[in-house]
Amino acid sequence: MEPDANLPATLTRLADHLRAHGLGDIAGSAVDLLQVWGFVGSQILWMAMPLIDRATFAPVAATLEDPDALAALRTYLVEGASVTGSAEGE
């Protein structure tokens, strides 16, 4: 299965890890909360950028600000399928 092309590699790796441990549904519910608090979380990440790895967390912060990206992440976590990719080979 291919991850959604719009999701940062950091989030797809985390999503794959959570799904592998049977936590995809729970994490999907957590993404629902992020849709409400995502902007605040992204602002915290942007402020912490001088202290953390910018290359890793800048795409995560951008995703938290984008409702469509959060919806794609939720779909990837719960259904294990890419929103923009095809279902071939699954």
C-alpha positions as YAML, in Angstrom:
chain: A
units: angstrom
residues:
- id: 1
  name: MET
  ca: [0.00, 0.00, 0.00]
- id: 2
  name: GLU
  ca: [1.31, 3.43, -0.88]
- id: 3
  name: PRO
  ca: [1.03, 6.36, 1.51]
- id: 4
  name: ASP
  ca: [-0.80, 9.50, 0.49]
- id: 5
  name: ALA
  ca: [1.54, 11.68, -1.57]
- id: 6
  name: ASN
  ca: [0.30, 14.77, 0.28]
- id: 7
  name: LEU
  ca: [1.36, 13.48, 3.70]
- id: 8
  name: PRO
  ca: [4.88, 14.06, 5.05]
- id: 9
  name: ALA
  ca: [7.05, 10.96, 5.34]
- id: 10
  name: THR
  ca: [7.28, 11.51, 9.10]
- id: 11
  name: LEU
  ca: [3.51, 11.17, 9.48]
- id: 12
  name: THR
  ca: [3.18, 8.20, 7.14]
- id: 13
  name: ARG
  ca: [5.91, 6.35, 9.06]
- id: 14
  name: LEU
  ca: [4.15, 7.11, 12.33]
- id: 15
  name: ALA
  ca: [0.79, 6.06, 10.85]
- id: 16
  name: ASP
  ca: [2.29, 2.80, 9.56]
- id: 17
  name: HIS
  ca: [3.74, 2.08, 13.00]
- id: 18
  name: LEU
  ca: [0.43, 2.79, 14.75]
- id: 19
  name: ARG
  ca: [-1.53, 0.64, 12.29]
- id: 20
  name: ALA
  ca: [0.98, -2.20, 12.65]
- id: 21
  name: HIS
  ca: [0.25, -2.21, 16.38]
- id: 22
  name: GLY
  ca: [-3.53, -2.11, 15.92]
- id: 23
  name: LEU
  ca: [-3.87, 1.53, 16.96]
- id: 24
  name: GLY
  ca: [-5.06, 2.98, 13.65]
- id: 25
  name: ASP
  ca: [-8.66, 3.48, 14.79]
- id: 26
  name: ILE
  ca: [-7.63, 5.15, 18.05]
- id: 27
  name: ALA
  ca: [-5.14, 7.38, 16.25]
- id: 28
  name: GLY
  ca: [-7.84, 8.22, 13.70]
- id: 29
  name: SER
  ca: [-9.99, 9.49, 16.54]
- id: 30
  name: ALA
  ca: [-7.06, 11.53, 17.81]
- id: 31
  name: VAL
  ca: [-6.81, 13.16, 14.38]
- id: 32
  name: ASP
  ca: [-10.42, 14.29, 14.84]
- id: 33
  name: LEU
  ca: [-9.20, 16.22, 17.90]
- id: 34
  name: LEU
  ca: [-6.30, 17.61, 15.90]
- id: 35
  name: GLN
  ca: [-8.76, 19.15, 13.47]
- id: 36
  name: VAL
  ca: [-9.89, 21.37, 16.33]
- id: 37
  name: TRP
  ca: [-6.49, 21.96, 17.97]
- id: 38
  name: GLY
  ca: [-4.20, 21.45, 14.97]
- id: 39
  name: PHE
  ca: [-3.57, 25.12, 14.37]
- id: 40
  name: VAL
  ca: [-2.47, 25.62, 17.98]
- id: 41
  name: GLY
  ca: [-0.21, 22.58, 17.76]
- id: 42
  name: SER
  ca: [1.30, 23.80, 14.53]
- id: 43
  name: GLN
  ca: [2.06, 27.19, 16.07]
- id: 44
  name: ILE
  ca: [3.84, 25.47, 18.96]
- id: 45
  name: LEU
  ca: [5.91, 23.47, 16.47]
- id: 46
  name: TRP
  ca: [6.76, 26.61, 14.48]
- id: 47
  name: MET
  ca: [7.93, 28.33, 17.68]
- id: 48
  name: ALA
  ca: [10.05, 25.31, 18.63]
- id: 49
  name: MET
  ca: [11.72, 25.04, 15.19]
- id: 50
  name: PRO
  ca: [15.04, 26.52, 16.38]
- id: 51
  name: LEU
  ca: [15.25, 23.72, 18.95]
- id: 52
  name: ILE
  ca: [14.04, 20.75, 16.89]
- id: 53
  name: ASP
  ca: [14.80, 19.25, 13.49]
- id: 54
  name: ARG
  ca: [13.18, 21.67, 11.03]
- id: 55
  name: ALA
  ca: [13.34, 19.24, 8.09]
- id: 56
  name: THR
  ca: [11.29, 16.69, 10.03]
- id: 57
  name: PHE
  ca: [8.78, 18.87, 11.82]
- id: 58
  name: ALA
  ca: [8.07, 21.72, 9.37]
- id: 59
  name: PRO
  ca: [5.98, 19.41, 7.13]
- id: 60
  name: VAL
  ca: [4.18, 18.11, 10.23]
- id: 61
  name: ALA
  ca: [3.35, 21.66, 11.33]
- id: 62
  name: ALA
  ca: [2.09, 22.48, 7.84]
- id: 63
  name: THR
  ca: [-0.09, 19.37, 7.86]
- id: 64
  name: LEU
  ca: [-1.62, 20.35, 11.20]
- id: 65
  name: GLU
  ca: [-2.74, 23.62, 9.62]
- id: 66
  name: ASP
  ca: [-4.38, 21.93, 6.63]
- id: 67
  name: PRO
  ca: [-7.82, 20.35, 7.22]
- id: 68
  name: ASP
  ca: [-7.59, 18.37, 3.96]
- id: 69
  name: ALA
  ca: [-4.24, 16.90, 4.97]
- id: 70
  name: LEU
  ca: [-5.64, 15.93, 8.38]
- id: 71
  name: ALA
  ca: [-8.57, 14.23, 6.66]
- id: 72
  name: ALA
  ca: [-6.12, 12.35, 4.43]
- id: 73
  name: LEU
  ca: [-4.12, 11.32, 7.51]
- id: 74
  name: ARG
  ca: [-7.27, 10.07, 9.23]
- id: 75
  name: THR
  ca: [-8.24, 8.05, 6.17]
- id: 76
  name: TYR
  ca: [-4.74, 6.61, 5.95]
- id: 77
  name: LEU
  ca: [-4.80, 5.63, 9.62]
- id: 78
  name: VAL
  ca: [-8.28, 4.14, 9.76]
- id: 79
  name: GLU
  ca: [-8.72, 2.63, 6.31]
- id: 80
  name: GLY
  ca: [-5.07, 2.03, 5.55]
- id: 81
  name: ALA
  ca: [-5.52, 3.50, 2.10]
- id: 82
  name: SER
  ca: [-4.25, 6.52, 0.30]
- id: 83
  name: VAL
  ca: [-6.76, 9.22, -0.52]
- id: 84
  name: THR
  ca: [-5.03, 10.33, -3.71]
- id: 85
  name: GLY
  ca: [-3.45, 6.99, -4.63]
- id: 86
  name: SER
  ca: [-5.15, 4.05, -6.27]
- id: 87
  name: ALA
  ca: [-6.27, 0.89, -4.54]
- id: 88
  name: GLU
  ca: [-4.47, -1.35, -7.02]
- id: 89
  name: GLY
  ca: [-2.31, -4.08, -5.58]
- id: 90
  name: GLU
  ca: [-3.96, -4.12, -2.18]
...
